[in-house]
Amino acid sequence: MSETRNDEQANRYEIVEDGVVAGFAEYALVRGERIVFTHTEIDPAFEGRGLGSTLIGFALEDARAKEQVIVPICPFVAKYVHRHPEYVPFLDERIRKAFE
């Protein structure tokens, strides 16, 4: 069973599988109101299980709950937002049009 969490000390969301960090999504906070997703990585031993999508879904829901503006610099996060347009209203207004 997977566990997702926000490791605020490391500025990254993590997905843990059987006690092992299987992947992470790094971010930078700008003034606490803007979250910039910079890089997502899933350990090759855990690929193909949908963990990346689970991780990003959790991270975006957390950002939305905190009312943070989302900036998806990471290509994986950007692709996720394209497939899940319910997150478009929470994107930085300067890049939102590229997703609509």
MOPAC internal coordinates of N, CA, C and O (Angstrom, degrees):
PM7 1SCF
backbone

  N    0.0000 0     0.00 0     0.00 0    0    0    0
  C    1.4485 1     0.00 0     0.00 0    1    0    0
  C    1.5303 1   109.98 1     0.00 0    2    1    0
  O    1.2310 1   120.85 1   -40.34 1    3    2    1
  N    1.3097 1   115.98 1   139.66 1    3    2    1
  C    1.4600 1   121.76 1  -177.94 1    5    3    2
  C    1.5243 1   111.46 1   -89.48 1    6    5    3
  O    1.2310 1   121.80 1   -31.53 1    7    6    5
  N    1.3114 1   114.17 1   148.47 1    7    6    5
  C    1.4603 1   121.92 1   173.27 1    9    7    6
  C    1.5180 1   106.95 1  -125.75 1   10    9    7
  O    1.2310 1   120.15 1   -47.39 1   11   10    9
  N    1.3213 1   117.33 1   132.61 1   11   10    9
  C    1.4610 1   121.24 1   175.39 1   13   11   10
  C    1.5104 1   108.21 1  -111.81 1   14   13   11
  O    1.2310 1   121.50 1   -34.35 1   15   14   13
  N    1.3275 1   114.74 1   145.65 1   15   14   13
  C    1.4660 1   119.38 1  -177.99 1   17   15   14
  C    1.5207 1   110.01 1  -156.44 1   18   17   15
  O    1.2310 1   121.67 1   -19.93 1   19   18   17
  N    1.3200 1   114.41 1   160.07 1   19   18   17
  C    1.4565 1   121.64 1   175.99 1   21   19   18
  C    1.5209 1   107.31 1  -105.46 1   22   21   19
  O    1.2310 1   120.23 1   -67.17 1   23   22   21
  N    1.3178 1   117.16 1   112.83 1   23   22   21
  C    1.4626 1   121.70 1   175.01 1   25   23   22
  C    1.5236 1   106.68 1   -91.52 1   26   25   23
  O    1.2310 1   120.89 1   -90.84 1   27   26   25
  N    1.3209 1   115.90 1    89.16 1   27   26   25
  C    1.4622 1   121.09 1  -175.12 1   29   27   26
  C    1.5198 1   112.81 1   -64.20 1   30   29   27
  O    1.2310 1   119.87 1   150.98 1   31   30   29
  N    1.3214 1   117.86 1   -29.02 1   31   30   29
  C    1.4690 1   121.06 1   178.01 1   33   31   30
  C    1.5289 1   111.33 1   -65.24 1   34   33   31
  O    1.2310 1   120.69 1   143.96 1   35   34   33
  N    1.3305 1   116.30 1   -36.04 1   35   34   33
  C    1.4703 1   121.42 1  -178.71 1   37   35   34
  C    1.5213 1   112.28 1   -95.93 1   38   37   35
  O    1.2310 1   119.72 1   179.12 1   39   38   37
  N    1.3361 1   118.13 1    -0.88 1   39   38   37
  C    1.4692 1   122.72 1  -176.20 1   41   39   38
  C    1.5269 1   111.47 1    52.22 1   42   41   39
  O    1.2310 1   121.83 1  -125.69 1   43   42   41
  N    1.3433 1   114.10 1    54.31 1   43   42   41
  C    1.4570 1   117.63 1   176.19 1   45   43   42
  C    1.5295 1   110.27 1  -158.59 1   46   45   43
  O    1.2310 1   122.29 1   -31.56 1   47   46   45
  N    1.3084 1   113.23 1   148.44 1   47   46   45
  C    1.4593 1   120.81 1   171.06 1   49   47   46
  C    1.5173 1   106.18 1   -89.83 1   50   49   47
  O    1.2310 1   121.05 1   -35.41 1   51   50   49
  N    1.3177 1   115.59 1   144.59 1   51   50   49
  C    1.4593 1   120.27 1  -178.87 1   53   51   50
  C    1.5159 1   110.16 1  -128.92 1   54   53   51
  O    1.2310 1   121.56 1   -28.64 1   55   54   53
  N    1.3263 1   114.62 1   151.36 1   55   54   53
  C    1.4529 1   120.76 1   170.13 1   57   55   54
  C    1.5228 1   106.30 1  -120.23 1   58   57   55
  O    1.2310 1   121.19 1   -51.37 1   59   58   57
  N    1.3251 1   115.33 1   128.63 1   59   58   57
  C    1.4582 1   122.17 1  -174.28 1   61   59   58
  C    1.5215 1   108.32 1  -114.95 1   62   61   59
  O    1.2310 1   121.09 1   -48.38 1   63   62   61
  N    1.2989 1   115.52 1   131.62 1   63   62   61
  C    1.4547 1   123.04 1  -179.99 1   65   63   62
  C    1.5246 1   108.06 1  -123.74 1   66   65   63
  O    1.2310 1   120.22 1   -62.58 1   67   66   65
  N    1.3115 1   117.19 1   117.42 1   67   66   65
  C    1.4670 1   122.05 1  -179.41 1   69   67   66
  C    1.5304 1   112.59 1    52.71 1   70   69   67
  O    1.2310 1   120.58 1  -137.98 1   71   70   69
  N    1.3222 1   116.49 1    42.02 1   71   70   69
  C    1.4526 1   121.73 1   177.00 1   73   71   70
  C    1.5150 1   115.36 1    81.09 1   74   73   71
  O    1.2310 1   120.06 1  -178.25 1   75   74   73
  N    1.3364 1   117.49 1     1.75 1   75   74   73
  C    1.4632 1   122.03 1  -178.09 1   77   75   74
  C    1.5327 1   108.74 1  -114.21 1   78   77   75
  O    1.2310 1   120.56 1   -45.76 1   79   78   77
  N    1.3413 1   116.53 1   134.24 1   79   78   77
  C    1.4641 1   119.45 1   175.28 1   81   79   78
  C    1.5198 1   107.64 1   -69.33 1   82   81   79
  O    1.2310 1   121.44 1   -69.05 1   83   82   81
  N    1.3380 1   114.85 1   110.95 1   83   82   81
  C    1.4641 1   121.05 1  -176.65 1   85   83   82
  C    1.5234 1   111.86 1   -89.75 1   86   85   83
  O    1.2310 1   120.51 1   160.72 1   87   86   85
  N    1.3328 1   116.63 1   -19.28 1   87   86   85
  C    1.4570 1   119.51 1  -179.93 1   89   87   86
  C    1.5110 1   110.69 1  -174.31 1   90   89   87
  O    1.2310 1   121.76 1   -11.04 1   91   90   89
  N    1.3350 1   114.25 1   168.96 1   91   90   89
  C    1.4614 1   119.76 1  -178.98 1   93   91   90
  C    1.5183 1   110.24 1  -153.49 1   94   93   91
  O    1.2310 1   121.69 1   -21.57 1   95   94   93
  N    1.3224 1   114.38 1   158.43 1   95   94   93
  C    1.4639 1   122.73 1   174.09 1   97   95   94
  C    1.5232 1   106.52 1  -128.15 1   98   97   95
  O    1.2310 1   120.97 1   -68.86 1   99   98   97
  N    1.3215 1   115.74 1   111.14 1   99   98   97
  C    1.4627 1   120.79 1  -179.11 1  101   99   98
  C    1.5234 1   110.29 1   -80.94 1  102  101   99
  O    1.2310 1   121.48 1   -31.16 1  103  102  101
  N    1.3321 1   114.78 1   148.84 1  103  102  101
  C    1.4494 1   119.82 1   178.87 1  105  103  102
  C    1.5263 1   110.38 1  -147.15 1  106  105  103
  O    1.2310 1   121.94 1   -16.27 1  107  106  105
  N    1.3210 1   113.90 1   163.73 1  107  106  105
  C    1.4574 1   121.77 1   172.35 1  109  107  106
  C    1.5218 1   106.80 1  -125.10 1  110  109  107
  O    1.2310 1   120.71 1   -41.66 1  111  110  109
  N    1.3123 1   116.25 1   138.34 1  111  110  109
  C    1.4544 1   120.90 1   175.88 1  113  111  110
  C    1.5235 1   108.76 1   -98.66 1  114  113  111
  O    1.2310 1   121.03 1   -44.62 1  115  114  113
  N    1.3162 1   115.63 1   135.38 1  115  114  113
  C    1.4496 1   121.55 1   177.55 1  117  115  114
  C    1.5250 1   107.03 1  -116.47 1  118  117  115
  O    1.2310 1   120.71 1   -68.41 1  119  118  117
  N    1.3195 1   116.24 1   111.59 1  119  118  117
  C    1.4648 1   123.98 1  -178.97 1  121  119  118
  C    1.5298 1   112.40 1    53.98 1  122  121  119
  O    1.2310 1   119.90 1  -157.47 1  123  122  121
  N    1.3243 1   117.79 1    22.53 1  123  122  121
  C    1.4520 1   121.90 1   177.03 1  125  123  122
  C    1.5158 1   115.29 1    71.89 1  126  125  123
  O    1.2310 1   120.59 1   174.07 1  127  126  125
  N    1.3311 1   116.49 1    -5.93 1  127  126  125
  C    1.4653 1   119.75 1  -176.77 1  129  127  126
  C    1.5226 1   112.91 1  -109.53 1  130  129  127
  O    1.2310 1   120.18 1   168.98 1  131  130  129
  N    1.2967 1   117.27 1   -11.02 1  131  130  129
  C    1.4699 1   122.13 1  -176.97 1  133  131  130
  C    1.5287 1   107.33 1  -128.80 1  134  133  131
  O    1.2310 1   120.93 1   -49.91 1  135  134  133
  N    1.3333 1   115.82 1   130.09 1  135  134  133
  C    1.4609 1   120.45 1   178.08 1  137  135  134
  C    1.5253 1   108.24 1  -116.07 1  138  137  135
  O    1.2310 1   121.30 1   -59.23 1  139  138  137
  N    1.3198 1   115.12 1   120.77 1  139  138  137
  C    1.4631 1   122.23 1  -177.68 1  141  139  138
  C    1.5241 1   107.94 1  -105.54 1  142  141  139
  O    1.2310 1   120.72 1   -69.62 1  143  142  141
  N    1.3392 1   116.23 1   110.38 1  143  142  141
  C    1.4649 1   120.77 1   177.60 1  145  143  142
  C    1.5168 1   108.35 1   -82.10 1  146  145  143
  O    1.2310 1   120.71 1   -60.85 1  147  146  145
  N    1.3294 1   116.24 1   119.15 1  147  146  145
  C    1.4616 1   121.12 1  -172.11 1  149  147  146
  C    1.5231 1   114.81 1  -105.74 1  150  149  147
  O    1.2310 1   119.95 1   151.06 1  151  150  149
  N    1.3306 1   117.70 1   -28.94 1  151  150  149
  C    1.4717 1   119.28 1  -174.16 1  153  151  150
  C    1.5250 1   109.40 1  -162.45 1  154  153  151
  O    1.2310 1   121.06 1   -42.92 1  155  154  153
  N    1.3222 1   115.58 1   137.08 1  155  154  153
  C    1.4583 1   121.71 1   174.82 1  157  155  154
  C    1.5110 1   108.14 1  -127.01 1  158  157  155
  O    1.2310 1   121.17 1   -41.25 1  159  158  157
  N    1.3195 1   115.36 1   138.75 1  159  158  157
  C    1.4698 1   119.76 1  -178.66 1  161  159  158
  C    1.5267 1   109.64 1  -145.22 1  162  161  159
  O    1.2310 1   120.96 1   -46.13 1  163  162  161
  N    1.3223 1   115.76 1   133.87 1  163  162  161
  C    1.4530 1   122.24 1   173.62 1  165  163  162
  C    1.5232 1   106.96 1  -116.61 1  166  165  163
  O    1.2310 1   120.43 1   -49.45 1  167  166  165
  N    1.3180 1   116.78 1   130.55 1  167  166  165
  C    1.4626 1   121.79 1   178.09 1  169  167  166
  C    1.5338 1   108.21 1   -56.97 1  170  169  167
  O    1.2310 1   119.88 1   -48.12 1  171  170  169
  N    1.3413 1   117.83 1   131.88 1  171  170  169
  C    1.4686 1   120.42 1  -178.74 1  173  171  170
  C    1.5384 1   113.82 1   -52.66 1  174  173  171
  O    1.2310 1   119.72 1   150.59 1  175  174  173
  N    1.3062 1   118.14 1   -29.41 1  175  174  173
  C    1.4640 1   121.20 1   179.15 1  177  175  174
  C    1.5337 1   111.95 1   -66.69 1  178  177  175
  O    1.2310 1   120.39 1   163.29 1  179  178  177
  N    1.3322 1   116.85 1   -16.71 1  179  178  177
  C    1.4603 1   121.01 1  -177.11 1  181  179  178
  C    1.5255 1   113.02 1  -114.29 1  182  181  179
  O    1.2310 1   119.79 1  -175.14 1  183  182  181
  N    1.3201 1   118.01 1     4.86 1  183  182  181
  C    1.4628 1   121.10 1  -178.14 1  185  183  182
  C    1.5254 1   111.31 1   -67.00 1  186  185  183
  O    1.2310 1   121.45 1   -23.56 1  187  186  185
  N    1.3177 1   114.84 1   156.44 1  187  186  185
  C    1.4582 1   120.64 1   175.95 1  189  187  186
  C    1.5170 1   114.83 1    82.68 1  190  189  187
  O    1.2310 1   119.98 1  -171.31 1  191  190  189
  N    1.3156 1   117.65 1     8.69 1  191  190  189
  C    1.4686 1   121.47 1  -178.57 1  193  191  190
  C    1.5352 1   112.58 1  -109.52 1  194  193  191
  O    1.2310 1   120.50 1  -178.12 1  195  194  193
  N    1.3217 1   116.65 1     1.88 1  195  194  193
  C    1.4600 1   120.06 1  -179.05 1  197  195  194
  C    1.5166 1   113.72 1    79.15 1  198  197  195
  O    1.2310 1   120.51 1  -166.86 1  199  198  197
  N    1.3245 1   116.62 1    13.14 1  199  198  197
  C    1.4670 1   119.58 1  -177.68 1  201  199  198
  C    1.5258 1   112.30 1   -67.08 1  202  201  199
  O    1.2310 1   120.54 1   145.60 1  203  202  201
  N    1.3312 1   116.57 1   -34.40 1  203  202  201
  C    1.4608 1   119.69 1   179.04 1  205  203  202
  C    1.5228 1   111.46 1   -61.84 1  206  205  203
  O    1.2310 1   120.72 1   135.73 1  207  206  205
  N    1.3209 1   116.22 1   -44.27 1  207  206  205
  C    1.4634 1   120.22 1   178.66 1  209  207  206
  C    1.5242 1   111.25 1   -66.55 1  210  209  207
  O    1.2310 1   120.32 1   139.77 1  211  210  209
  N    1.3135 1   116.99 1   -40.23 1  211  210  209
  C    1.4668 1   120.58 1   177.16 1  213  211  210
  C    1.5197 1   110.23 1   -61.17 1  214  213  211
  O    1.2310 1   120.65 1   135.91 1  215  214  213
  N    1.3163 1   116.37 1   -44.09 1  215  214  213
  C    1.4614 1   122.14 1  -179.63 1  217  215  214
  C    1.5202 1   111.30 1   -62.26 1  218  217  215
  O    1.2310 1   120.16 1   130.43 1  219  218  217
  N    1.3262 1   117.31 1   -49.57 1  219  218  217
  C    1.4629 1   120.51 1  -177.18 1  221  219  218
  C    1.5215 1   111.06 1   -68.48 1  222  221  219
  O    1.2310 1   120.26 1   142.90 1  223  222  221
  N    1.3200 1   117.11 1   -37.10 1  223  222  221
  C    1.4615 1   119.64 1   175.57 1  225  223  222
  C    1.5212 1   111.41 1   -58.77 1  226  225  223
  O    1.2310 1   120.83 1   136.05 1  227  226  225
  N    1.3245 1   116.01 1   -43.95 1  227  226  225
  C    1.4672 1   121.11 1   177.74 1  229  227  226
  C    1.5288 1   110.95 1   -63.25 1  230  229  227
  O    1.2310 1   120.59 1   133.95 1  231  230  229
  N    1.3265 1   116.47 1   -46.05 1  231  230  229
  C    1.4690 1   121.20 1  -177.67 1  233  231  230
  C    1.5307 1   111.29 1   -62.79 1  234  233  231
  O    1.2310 1   120.48 1   136.22 1  235  234  233
  N    1.3234 1   116.68 1   -43.78 1  235  234  233
  C    1.4620 1   119.40 1  -179.30 1  237  235  234
  C    1.5237 1   111.58 1   -68.82 1  238  237  235
  O    1.2310 1   120.03 1   142.61 1  239  238  237
  N    1.3203 1   117.55 1   -37.39 1  239  238  237
  C    1.4639 1   120.17 1   176.04 1  241  239  238
  C    1.5319 1   110.79 1   -63.62 1  242  241  239
  O    1.2310 1   120.75 1   139.84 1  243  242  241
  N    1.3215 1   116.16 1   -40.16 1  243  242  241
  C    1.4571 1   120.07 1   178.75 1  245  243  242
  C    1.5282 1   110.53 1   -64.33 1  246  245  243
  O    1.2310 1   120.47 1   135.62 1  247  246  245
  N    1.3268 1   116.71 1   -44.38 1  247  246  245
  C    1.4676 1   121.03 1   178.84 1  249  247  246
  C    1.5279 1   110.36 1   -62.57 1  250  249  247
  O    1.2310 1   120.85 1   137.70 1  251  250  249
  N    1.3195 1   115.98 1   -42.30 1  251  250  249
  C    1.4678 1   119.88 1   179.65 1  253  251  250
  C    1.5325 1   110.30 1   -63.78 1  254  253  251
  O    1.2310 1   120.17 1   137.29 1  255  254  253
  N    1.3211 1   117.28 1   -42.71 1  255  254  253
  C    1.4654 1   121.18 1   179.37 1  257  255  254
  C    1.5297 1   111.64 1   -62.36 1  258  257  255
  O    1.2310 1   120.95 1   148.19 1  259  258  257
  N    1.3255 1   115.80 1   -31.81 1  259  258  257
  C    1.4750 1   120.87 1   178.81 1  261  259  258
  C    1.5245 1   112.19 1   -86.86 1  262  261  259
  O    1.2310 1   120.70 1  -178.66 1  263  262  261
  N    1.3431 1   116.27 1     1.34 1  263  262  261
  C    1.4624 1   123.09 1  -178.93 1  265  263  262
  C    1.5262 1   112.36 1    58.64 1  266  265  263
  O    1.2310 1   120.90 1  -142.06 1  267  266  265
  N    1.3290 1   115.88 1    37.94 1  267  266  265
  C    1.4591 1   121.27 1   176.95 1  269  267  266
  C    1.5273 1   109.48 1   -89.07 1  270  269  267
  O    1.2310 1   120.79 1   -34.72 1  271  270  269
  N    1.3113 1   116.10 1   145.28 1  271  270  269
  C    1.4573 1   121.77 1   174.36 1  273  271  270
  C    1.5300 1   106.79 1   -79.33 1  274  273  271
  O    1.2310 1   120.77 1   -49.24 1  275  274  273
  N    1.3255 1   116.14 1   130.76 1  275  274  273
  C    1.4646 1   121.83 1  -174.61 1  277  275  274
  C    1.5209 1   110.52 1   -96.97 1  278  277  275
  O    1.2310 1   120.91 1   -49.58 1  279  278  277
  N    1.3379 1   115.86 1   130.42 1  279  278  277
  C    1.4660 1   122.70 1   176.59 1  281  279  278
  C    1.5284 1   107.08 1  -123.84 1  282  281  279
  O    1.2310 1   120.00 1   -77.67 1  283  282  281
  N    1.3384 1   117.60 1   102.33 1  283  282  281
  C    1.4656 1   120.64 1  -175.95 1  285  283  282
  C    1.5393 1   112.76 1   -89.66 1  286  285  283
  O    1.2310 1   120.32 1   -99.25 1  287  286  285
  N    1.3115 1   117.00 1    80.75 1  287  286  285
  C    1.4674 1   121.65 1   176.61 1  289  287  286
  C    1.5343 1   110.04 1   -71.29 1  290  289  287
  O    1.2310 1   120.58 1   142.96 1  291  290  289
  N    1.3214 1   116.49 1   -37.04 1  291  290  289
  C    1.4647 1   122.49 1   179.32 1  293  291  290
  C    1.5313 1   109.74 1   -64.31 1  294  293  291
  O    1.2310 1   119.46 1   -51.99 1  295  294  293
  N    1.3317 1   118.64 1   128.01 1  295  294  293
  C    1.4678 1   121.07 1  -179.62 1  297  295  294
  C    1.5282 1   113.43 1   -58.87 1  298  297  295
  O    1.2310 1   119.88 1   144.06 1  299  298  297
  N    1.3197 1   117.83 1   -35.94 1  299  298  297
  C    1.4645 1   119.75 1  -179.73 1  301  299  298
  C    1.5209 1   110.80 1   -65.23 1  302  301  299
  O    1.2310 1   120.33 1   138.05 1  303  302  301
  N    1.3314 1   116.98 1   -41.95 1  303  302  301
  C    1.4630 1   121.24 1   178.53 1  305  303  302
  C    1.5257 1   109.73 1   -66.12 1  306  305  303
  O    1.2310 1   120.36 1   137.81 1  307  306  305
  N    1.3331 1   116.92 1   -42.19 1  307  306  305
  C    1.4693 1   120.62 1   178.55 1  309  307  306
  C    1.5306 1   110.95 1   -60.50 1  310  309  307
  O    1.2310 1   119.86 1   136.84 1  311  310  309
  N    1.3150 1   117.87 1   -43.16 1  311  310  309
  C    1.4720 1   121.15 1   178.21 1  313  311  310
  C    1.5209 1   110.86 1   -63.90 1  314  313  311
  O    1.2310 1   120.48 1   141.19 1  315  314  313
  N    1.3250 1   116.69 1   -38.81 1  315  314  313
  C    1.4587 1   120.94 1   178.35 1  317  315  314
  C    1.5293 1   109.62 1   -61.51 1  318  317  315
  O    1.2310 1   120.12 1   135.06 1  319  318  317
  N    1.3259 1   117.38 1   -44.94 1  319  318  317
  C    1.4666 1   121.21 1   179.85 1  321  319  318
  C    1.5258 1   110.42 1   -63.63 1  322  321  319
  O    1.2310 1   119.62 1   141.37 1  323  322  321
  N    1.3251 1   118.34 1   -38.63 1  323  322  321
  C    1.4673 1   121.04 1   176.88 1  325  323  322
  C    1.5256 1   110.64 1   -59.77 1  326  325  323
  O    1.2310 1   120.23 1   142.36 1  327  326  325
  N    1.3293 1   117.16 1   -37.64 1  327  326  325
  C    1.4652 1   121.65 1  -179.75 1  329  327  326
  C    1.5315 1   112.61 1   -81.99 1  330  329  327
  O    1.2310 1   119.90 1   164.46 1  331  330  329
  N    1.3141 1   117.80 1   -15.54 1  331  330  329
  C    1.4597 1   122.82 1  -178.36 1  333  331  330
  C    1.5347 1   108.85 1  -130.02 1  334  333  331
  O    1.2310 1   120.57 1  -103.51 1  335  334  333
  N    1.3168 1   116.51 1    76.49 1  335  334  333
  C    1.4749 1   120.43 1  -173.77 1  337  335  334
  C    1.5305 1   114.84 1   -64.10 1  338  337  335
  O    1.2310 1   119.58 1   172.23 1  339  338  337
  N    1.3253 1   118.41 1    -7.77 1  339  338  337
  C    1.4626 1   119.46 1   177.03 1  341  339  338
  C    1.5335 1   111.93 1   -64.23 1  342  341  339
  O    1.2310 1   120.53 1   165.11 1  343  342  341
  N    1.3453 1   116.58 1   -14.89 1  343  342  341
  C    1.4679 1   120.19 1   178.53 1  345  343  342
  C    1.5306 1   112.89 1   -91.85 1  346  345  343
  O    1.2310 1   119.82 1   168.65 1  347  346  345
  N    1.3214 1   117.95 1   -11.35 1  347  346  345
  C    1.4675 1   121.12 1  -177.56 1  349  347  346
  C    1.5274 1   112.41 1   -56.24 1  350  349  347
  O    1.2310 1   118.74 1   137.82 1  351  350  349
  N    1.3373 1   120.01 1   -42.18 1  351  350  349
  C    1.4723 1   118.65 1  -179.93 1  353  351  350
  C    1.5342 1   114.15 1   -61.62 1  354  353  351
  O    1.2310 1   120.10 1   164.02 1  355  354  353
  N    1.3161 1   117.42 1   -15.98 1  355  354  353
  C    1.4660 1   121.15 1  -177.95 1  357  355  354
  C    1.5281 1   112.94 1   -98.01 1  358  357  355
  O    1.2310 1   120.82 1  -178.73 1  359  358  357
  N    1.3347 1   116.04 1     1.27 1  359  358  357
  C    1.4638 1   120.76 1   178.81 1  361  359  358
  C    1.5223 1   110.81 1   -77.22 1  362  361  359
  O    1.2310 1   121.52 1   -22.50 1  363  362  361
  N    1.3062 1   114.70 1   157.50 1  363  362  361
  C    1.4609 1   121.42 1   172.11 1  365  363  362
  C    1.5274 1   108.00 1   -54.07 1  366  365  363
  O    1.2310 1   120.42 1   -48.53 1  367  366  365
  N    1.3179 1   116.79 1   131.47 1  367  366  365
  C    1.4681 1   120.83 1  -175.41 1  369  367  366
  C    1.5268 1   113.15 1   -59.67 1  370  369  367
  O    1.2310 1   119.87 1   153.37 1  371  370  369
  N    1.3325 1   117.85 1   -26.63 1  371  370  369
  C    1.4562 1   120.31 1  -178.61 1  373  371  370
  C    1.5179 1   113.06 1   -72.59 1  374  373  371
  O    1.2310 1   120.16 1   159.91 1  375  374  373
  N    1.3418 1   117.30 1   -20.09 1  375  374  373
  C    1.4604 1   119.65 1  -179.78 1  377  375  374
  C    1.5317 1   112.31 1  -115.50 1  378  377  375
  O    1.2310 1   120.23 1   174.89 1  379  378  377
  N    1.3054 1   117.16 1    -5.11 1  379  378  377
  C    1.4659 1   121.42 1  -176.24 1  381  379  378
  C    1.5293 1   112.61 1   -58.07 1  382  381  379
  O    1.2310 1   119.80 1   140.92 1  383  382  381
  N    1.3293 1   117.98 1   -39.08 1  383  382  381
  C    1.4672 1   121.19 1  -177.68 1  385  383  382
  C    1.5216 1   112.27 1   -60.56 1  386  385  383
  O    1.2310 1   119.64 1   149.46 1  387  386  385
  N    1.3127 1   118.30 1   -30.54 1  387  386  385
  C    1.4644 1   121.18 1   178.74 1  389  387  386
  C    1.5251 1   111.42 1   -67.31 1  390  389  387
  O    1.2310 1   119.96 1   161.52 1  391  390  389
  N    1.3222 1   117.69 1   -18.48 1  391  390  389
  C    1.4532 1   122.07 1  -178.38 1  393  391  390
  C    1.5196 1   113.73 1  -102.43 1  394  393  391
  O    1.2310 1   120.58 1   170.53 1  395  394  393
  N    1.3351 1   116.49 1    -9.47 1  395  394  393
  C    1.4701 1   119.26 1  -177.14 1  397  395  394
  C    1.5132 1   111.05 1   -89.53 1  398  397  395
  O    1.2310 1   120.10 1   180.00 1  399  398  397

